[in-house]
Amino acid sequence: MTNDTPTHDPTFDTASWLAQEQARARLDESIRPKNKAALFEPLAQVGITTVLVEFDGYGDSGQIEDISAHAGPDIAVDLPECNVEIARVEYGSLEIVRKTYTVREAIERLAYDFLEDTHGGWENNEGAYGDFLFDVAERTITLNYNERIETSEYTQHVF
């Protein structure tokens, strides 16, 4: 029996798709400084020095597990109760969309966007886990990423 169904879409233009993804990545990069400034400013105003965002994904599901804010190395504090505007480039579009989020929502949104940009599918199969460290003084966001890998070892003996 033969299968006459094509294994790929002959109308799909790979070069065009790649050019659009590269343009989207450039737009993402261009809005990042303003998004970071919008988020870091209210954190700095209340004396927050770091924010730790922990995530975990497995079996096609993933989520942010915890967000904790600190003033100094050991003093846990609450996130400020204010809103910030975050710009995003939606998938499949080259349009910048601005939306107002609470500080907590903005942190989550940026974390999910960074995960998707750097490790798309981080929640699939064995998944991944890690954290983001938002360093308010340095105005940096560091992703510490651990990918779970299932291995198998095969041997055969013929006697």
C-alpha positions as CSV (number, residue, x, y, z in Angstrom):
1,M,0.0,0.0,0.0
2,T,1.3,3.4,-0.9
3,N,0.7,6.7,0.9
4,D,0.1,9.5,-1.5
5,T,-0.1,12.2,1.2
6,P,2.9,14.6,1.0
7,T,5.1,14.7,4.1
8,H,5.5,18.4,3.9
9,D,3.4,21.4,2.8
10,P,4.7,22.3,-0.7
11,T,3.2,25.8,-0.3
12,F,5.1,26.6,2.9
13,D,7.8,29.2,2.2
14,T,10.6,28.4,4.6
15,A,12.7,31.5,3.6
16,S,9.8,33.8,4.3
17,W,9.0,32.2,7.6
18,L,12.6,32.4,8.7
19,A,12.8,36.1,7.7
20,Q,9.6,36.8,9.7
21,E,11.1,35.0,12.8
22,Q,14.3,36.9,12.5
23,A,12.4,40.2,12.3
24,R,10.3,39.2,15.3
25,A,13.5,38.4,17.2
26,R,14.9,41.8,16.4
27,L,11.6,43.5,17.6
28,D,11.8,41.5,20.8
29,E,15.3,42.6,21.4
30,S,14.4,46.2,20.6
31,I,11.6,46.4,23.3
32,R,13.5,44.5,26.0
33,P,15.4,47.6,27.5
34,K,12.1,49.5,28.0
35,N,10.4,46.5,29.4
36,K,13.2,45.9,31.9
37,A,13.2,49.6,32.9
38,A,9.4,49.6,33.4
39,L,9.7,46.6,35.7
40,F,12.9,47.4,37.5
41,E,11.9,51.0,38.4
42,P,9.1,50.1,40.8
43,L,11.1,47.3,42.3
44,A,14.0,49.7,43.0
45,Q,11.7,52.3,44.5
46,V,10.6,49.9,47.3
47,G,14.1,48.7,48.0
48,I,13.9,45.3,46.3
49,T,17.3,44.0,45.3
50,T,16.5,40.7,43.7
51,V,13.5,38.7,42.5
52,L,13.8,34.9,42.1
53,V,11.4,33.2,39.8
54,E,11.3,29.4,39.9
55,F,9.8,27.3,37.2
56,D,9.3,23.6,36.4
57,G,7.9,21.7,33.5
58,Y,7.3,18.1,32.7
59,G,5.0,15.9,30.6
60,D,3.8,18.7,28.3
61,S,2.9,21.0,31.2
62,G,4.9,23.7,32.8
63,Q,4.5,26.6,35.2
64,I,6.1,29.1,37.4
65,E,6.3,27.6,40.8
66,D,7.3,30.6,43.0
67,I,8.2,34.2,42.8
68,S,10.1,35.7,45.8
69,A,11.4,39.2,46.3
70,H,14.3,40.2,48.6
71,A,15.7,43.4,50.0
72,G,19.3,42.5,50.6
73,P,20.4,38.9,50.8
74,D,18.1,37.5,53.4
75,I,15.0,39.8,53.8
76,A,11.9,38.5,52.0
77,V,9.6,41.3,51.0
78,D,6.3,41.7,49.1
79,L,6.2,42.8,45.5
80,P,4.8,46.3,45.0
81,E,1.1,46.6,44.3
82,C,1.4,48.7,41.2
83,N,1.0,48.3,37.4
84,V,3.6,48.4,34.6
85,E,3.2,48.5,30.9
86,I,5.0,45.7,29.0
87,A,5.4,45.5,25.3
88,R,5.3,42.2,23.5
89,V,5.5,40.9,19.9
90,E,2.8,38.2,19.5
91,Y,3.7,35.0,17.8
92,G,3.0,35.1,14.1
93,S,2.9,38.9,14.0
94,L,5.3,41.8,13.7
95,E,3.1,44.1,15.6
96,I,4.1,45.4,19.1
97,V,1.3,45.1,21.6
98,R,1.4,47.0,24.9
99,K,-0.5,45.7,27.9
100,T,-0.7,46.8,31.5
101,Y,0.2,44.1,34.1
102,T,0.6,44.1,37.9
103,V,4.3,43.7,38.8
104,R,3.8,40.0,39.6
105,E,2.1,39.4,36.2
106,A,4.8,41.3,34.4
107,I,7.5,39.2,36.0
108,E,5.6,36.0,35.0
109,R,5.0,37.3,31.5
110,L,8.6,38.1,30.9
111,A,9.8,34.8,32.4
112,Y,7.5,32.8,30.1
113,D,8.5,34.9,27.1
114,F,12.2,34.4,27.8
115,L,11.7,30.6,28.3
116,E,9.8,30.4,25.0
117,D,12.5,32.5,23.2
118,T,15.5,30.5,24.5
119,H,14.1,27.0,25.1
120,G,10.8,26.6,23.2
121,G,9.2,23.4,24.4
122,W,10.9,23.5,27.8
123,E,7.8,21.9,29.3
124,N,7.6,18.9,26.9
125,N,8.5,15.3,27.7
126,E,10.9,15.1,30.6
127,G,10.9,18.9,30.7
128,A,13.1,21.4,32.4
129,Y,13.4,23.3,35.6
130,G,15.3,26.3,36.9
131,D,15.0,29.9,37.9
132,F,15.4,33.5,36.8
133,L,17.3,35.9,38.9
134,F,16.2,39.5,38.5
135,D,19.1,41.7,39.8
136,V,17.5,45.1,40.3
137,A,20.8,47.0,40.9
138,E,22.5,45.6,37.8
139,R,19.2,45.6,35.8
140,T,19.8,42.1,34.6
141,I,17.8,39.0,34.3
142,T,19.7,35.7,34.4
143,L,18.2,32.4,33.4
144,N,19.5,29.3,35.1
145,Y,18.1,26.4,33.0
146,N,18.2,22.6,33.7
147,E,16.9,20.3,31.0
148,R,15.9,16.8,32.0
149,I,17.1,14.1,29.6
150,E,16.0,10.5,29.6
151,T,18.7,8.1,28.5
152,S,18.7,4.5,27.4
153,E,21.6,2.1,27.0
154,Y,21.2,-0.9,24.8
155,T,23.4,-4.0,24.6
156,Q,22.9,-7.3,22.8
157,H,24.7,-10.5,23.4
158,V,24.5,-13.4,21.0
159,F,25.9,-16.7,22.3
